[in-house]
């Protein structure tokens, strides 16, 4: 994996986690929690996207891993990171709310 691809996935994962936290107040973990969950989810989401999709967007992400950075590979990394970050933040927020640690709005 290319370090630039990983950085893109981590940054967009943090952004995705914070966007999801702002949109879903019941699952919000706070800025730091949303960012940390998003960073981890972004890294995982980007890896899953590149592993699952053998062609199309997956090839673009795989191309980035081989050193080629074109617009489609960057967009693939942004999508995988952002969606992965949002999904993991929602999962953690859901678990937290079900355990009685929901937000005190």
Backbone as JSON, one array per atom type, in Angstrom:
{
  "sequence": "XXXXXXXXXXXXXXXXXXXXXXXXXXXXXXXXXXXXXXXXXXXXXXXXXXXXXXXXXXXXXXXXXXXXXXXXXXXXXXXXXXXXXXXXXXXXXXXXXXXXXXXXX",
  "N": [[0.84, -1.19, 0.0], [0.44, 2.21, -0.73], [1.76, 5.01, 0.96], [0.61, 7.54, 0.69], [-1.98, 6.94, -0.15], [-2.92, 5.64, 2.15], [-2.82, 7.77, 4.0], [-4.73, 9.48, 2.86], [-7.02, 7.87, 3.18], [-7.16, 7.72, 6.0], [-7.47, 10.41, 6.79], [-9.86, 11.13, 5.44], [-11.48, 9.28, 6.65], [-11.59, 10.24, 9.3], [-12.94, 12.63, 8.8], [-15.34, 11.58, 7.76], [-16.28, 10.2, 10.04], [-16.79, 12.36, 11.78], [-18.71, 13.79, 10.32], [-20.79, 11.92, 10.26], [-21.26, 11.76, 13.02], [-22.2, 14.35, 13.51], [-24.53, 14.3, 12.02], [-26.02, 12.25, 13.16], [-27.06, 12.58, 16.06], [-27.7, 10.99, 18.29], [-25.81, 8.98, 18.3], [-23.43, 10.21, 18.52], [-20.05, 10.58, 19.41], [-18.58, 12.61, 20.4], [-16.14, 15.06, 19.4], [-13.43, 14.13, 19.46], [-13.79, 11.34, 19.88], [-15.36, 10.69, 17.63], [-13.52, 11.32, 15.63], [-11.35, 9.54, 16.17], [-12.61, 7.01, 15.93], [-13.37, 7.28, 13.28], [-10.88, 7.49, 11.96], [-9.77, 4.93, 12.39], [-11.79, 3.38, 11.19], [-11.65, 4.44, 8.62], [-9.14, 3.56, 7.69], [-9.54, 0.79, 7.78], [-11.81, 0.55, 6.12], [-10.83, 1.47, 3.64], [-8.95, -0.53, 3.08], [-10.6, -2.78, 2.9], [-12.2, -2.06, 0.71], [-10.29, -2.07, -1.37], [-9.58, -4.74, -1.33], [-11.96, -6.16, -1.81], [-13.1, -5.23, -4.22], [-12.2, -6.22, -7.25], [-12.01, -5.19, -9.81], [-12.62, -2.12, -11.63], [-13.34, 0.36, -9.35], [-11.87, -0.89, -7.41], [-9.58, -1.67, -8.79], [-8.55, 0.82, -9.28], [-7.88, 1.64, -6.7], [-6.05, -0.36, -6.13], [-4.2, 0.3, -8.06], [-3.23, 2.66, -6.99], [-1.93, 1.6, -4.82], [0.19, 0.42, -6.07], [1.75, 2.52, -6.71], [0.78, 4.36, -8.58], [-0.96, 7.34, -8.83], [-3.86, 8.42, -9.73], [-6.81, 10.31, -10.61], [-9.07, 8.64, -10.26], [-8.13, 6.7, -8.47], [-7.6, 8.26, -6.23], [-10.2, 9.19, -5.64], [-11.39, 6.73, -5.06], [-10.0, 6.06, -2.73], [-10.84, 8.16, -1.07], [-13.62, 7.65, -0.95], [-13.68, 5.03, 0.19], [-12.36, 5.51, 2.64], [-13.93, 7.59, 3.84], [-16.56, 6.48, 3.98], [-16.01, 4.14, 5.42], [-15.07, 5.25, 7.83], [-17.36, 6.62, 8.74], [-19.18, 4.49, 9.04], [-17.96, 2.84, 11.01], [-17.91, 4.63, 13.18], [-20.67, 4.96, 13.61], [-21.37, 2.33, 14.32], [-19.91, 1.99, 16.72], [-21.05, 4.09, 18.21], [-23.69, 3.16, 18.33], [-23.39, 0.79, 19.83], [-22.43, 1.93, 22.2], [-24.67, 3.49, 22.96], [-26.58, 1.47, 23.39], [-25.51, 0.23, 25.58], [-26.08, 1.92, 27.57], [-24.64, 4.21, 27.73], [-25.31, 6.47, 26.34], [-25.59, 9.72, 24.71], [-25.97, 12.76, 26.58], [-28.15, 14.6, 25.82]],
  "CA": [[0.0, 0.0, 0.0], [1.1, 3.5, -0.84], [1.54, 5.82, 2.16], [-0.32, 8.63, 0.35], [-3.32, 6.34, -0.13], [-3.27, 5.42, 3.55], [-3.09, 9.07, 4.61], [-6.02, 9.94, 2.34], [-8.05, 7.07, 3.83], [-7.25, 8.07, 7.42], [-8.02, 11.77, 6.91], [-11.26, 11.12, 5.05], [-12.18, 8.52, 7.68], [-11.86, 11.17, 10.4], [-14.0, 13.53, 8.33], [-16.58, 10.79, 7.7], [-16.75, 9.96, 11.41], [-17.34, 13.6, 12.33], [-19.95, 14.09, 9.6], [-21.81, 10.99, 10.76], [-21.58, 12.17, 14.38], [-23.01, 15.56, 13.45], [-25.82, 13.97, 11.44], [-26.73, 11.32, 14.04], [-26.74, 13.06, 17.42], [-27.84, 9.91, 19.28], [-24.63, 8.12, 18.26], [-22.27, 11.08, 18.55], [-19.05, 10.22, 20.42], [-17.77, 13.78, 20.64], [-15.22, 15.29, 18.29], [-12.28, 13.23, 19.55], [-14.26, 9.97, 19.67], [-15.74, 10.55, 16.22], [-12.29, 11.33, 14.82], [-10.6, 8.29, 16.37], [-13.36, 5.92, 15.29], [-13.3, 7.52, 11.84], [-9.53, 7.16, 11.48], [-9.65, 3.46, 12.35], [-12.72, 2.91, 10.17], [-11.15, 4.84, 7.31], [-8.07, 2.63, 7.31], [-10.13, -0.53, 7.53], [-12.69, 0.66, 4.96], [-10.01, 1.55, 2.43], [-8.37, -1.85, 2.83], [-11.68, -3.68, 2.46], [-12.58, -1.68, -0.65], [-9.27, -2.52, -2.31], [-9.56, -6.2, -1.35], [-13.21, -6.71, -2.31], [-13.34, -4.86, -5.61], [-11.07, -6.59, -8.08], [-11.97, -4.34, -10.99], [-13.27, -0.81, -11.46], [-12.79, 1.18, -8.27], [-10.85, -1.68, -6.73], [-8.35, -1.57, -9.58], [-8.02, 2.16, -9.07], [-7.23, 1.64, -5.39], [-4.88, -1.21, -6.27], [-3.24, 1.1, -8.82], [-2.61, 3.59, -6.05], [-1.02, 0.82, -3.99], [1.37, 0.14, -6.87], [2.49, 3.76, -6.93], [0.12, 5.27, -9.51], [-2.01, 8.14, -8.2], [-4.68, 9.17, -10.66], [-8.02, 10.83, -9.97], [-9.96, 7.56, -9.85], [-7.6, 6.06, -7.26], [-7.81, 9.19, -5.12], [-11.62, 9.14, -5.3], [-11.62, 5.44, -4.41], [-9.5, 6.16, -1.36], [-11.73, 9.07, -0.34], [-14.88, 6.95, -0.71], [-13.45, 3.95, 1.14], [-12.04, 6.08, 3.95], [-15.07, 8.32, 4.39], [-17.64, 5.56, 4.32], [-15.54, 3.28, 6.5], [-15.04, 6.04, 9.07], [-18.74, 6.87, 9.17], [-19.8, 3.23, 9.46], [-17.41, 2.4, 12.3], [-18.37, 5.56, 14.2], [-22.07, 4.63, 13.89], [-21.4, 1.06, 15.04], [-19.45, 2.23, 18.09], [-22.08, 4.89, 18.85], [-24.84, 2.29, 18.58], [-23.02, -0.07, 20.96], [-22.37, 2.78, 23.39], [-26.02, 3.87, 23.37], [-27.26, 0.28, 23.87], [-24.92, -0.11, 26.88], [-26.5, 2.9, 28.56], [-23.71, 5.33, 27.75], [-25.74, 7.4, 25.3], [-25.31, 11.14, 24.94], [-26.89, 13.42, 27.52], [-28.67, 15.77, 25.13]],
  "C": [[0.87, 1.24, 0.0], [0.77, 4.34, 0.4], [0.58, 6.97, 1.89], [-1.75, 8.12, 0.37], [-3.79, 6.14, 1.3], [-3.61, 6.74, 4.24], [-4.43, 9.62, 4.15], [-7.16, 9.18, 3.03], [-8.24, 7.47, 5.29], [-7.88, 9.44, 7.61], [-9.5, 11.77, 6.55], [-12.1, 10.26, 6.01], [-12.53, 9.39, 8.87], [-12.98, 12.13, 10.02], [-15.34, 12.79, 8.29], [-17.14, 10.5, 9.08], [-17.38, 11.19, 12.01], [-18.63, 14.01, 11.63], [-21.08, 13.2, 10.09], [-22.22, 11.36, 12.19], [-22.45, 13.41, 14.42], [-24.42, 15.25, 12.94], [-26.67, 13.1, 12.38], [-26.38, 11.62, 15.49], [-26.83, 11.96, 18.47], [-26.6, 9.03, 19.36], [-23.33, 8.91, 18.32], [-21.34, 10.7, 19.7], [-18.22, 11.42, 20.86], [-16.73, 13.9, 19.53], [-14.04, 14.32, 18.31], [-12.68, 11.79, 19.28], [-14.65, 9.72, 18.23], [-14.51, 10.47, 15.33], [-11.52, 10.04, 14.95], [-11.31, 7.1, 15.73], [-13.29, 6.04, 13.78], [-11.95, 7.16, 11.25], [-9.36, 5.65, 11.35], [-10.55, 2.9, 11.25], [-12.27, 3.26, 8.77], [-10.05, 3.92, 6.81], [-8.62, 1.26, 6.96], [-10.99, -0.49, 6.26], [-11.92, 0.72, 3.65], [-9.39, 0.21, 2.07], [-9.42, -2.83, 2.31], [-12.07, -3.36, 1.03], [-11.57, -2.2, -1.67], [-9.23, -4.04, -2.42], [-10.79, -6.78, -2.03], [-13.39, -6.45, -3.8], [-12.11, -5.17, -6.46], [-10.92, -5.72, -9.31], [-12.63, -3.01, -10.7], [-12.59, 0.01, -10.39], [-11.7, 0.43, -7.52], [-9.53, -1.64, -7.47], [-7.72, -0.21, -9.42], [-7.29, 2.24, -7.74], [-5.97, 0.79, -5.44], [-3.79, -0.49, -7.07], [-2.52, 2.09, -7.94], [-1.61, 2.85, -5.17], [0.27, 0.49, -4.75], [2.14, 1.4, -7.25], [1.84, 4.74, -7.87], [-1.0, 6.02, -8.8], [-2.73, 8.93, -9.27], [-5.97, 9.56, -9.94], [-8.94, 9.72, -9.49], [-9.44, 6.85, -8.6], [-7.77, 6.95, -6.05], [-9.27, 9.15, -4.69], [-12.0, 7.82, -4.63], [-11.16, 5.44, -2.97], [-10.38, 7.05, -0.5], [-13.03, 8.36, 0.01], [-14.7, 5.85, 0.34], [-13.17, 4.47, 2.54], [-13.23, 6.76, 4.59], [-16.2, 7.42, 4.83], [-17.23, 4.64, 5.47], [-15.51, 4.0, 7.84], [-16.43, 6.29, 9.61], [-19.38, 5.6, 9.72], [-19.27, 2.78, 10.82], [-17.85, 3.33, 13.43], [-19.82, 5.25, 14.58], [-22.17, 3.33, 14.69], [-20.98, 1.26, 16.5], [-20.48, 3.07, 18.86], [-23.31, 4.08, 19.21], [-24.56, 1.38, 19.78], [-23.01, 0.74, 22.25], [-23.77, 3.15, 23.88], [-26.8, 2.68, 23.93], [-26.74, -0.15, 25.25], [-25.28, 0.92, 27.95], [-25.59, 4.1, 28.63], [-24.03, 6.34, 26.68], [-25.45, 8.84, 25.67], [-26.36, 11.73, 25.86], [-27.38, 14.72, 26.91], [-29.84, 16.36, 25.86]]
}
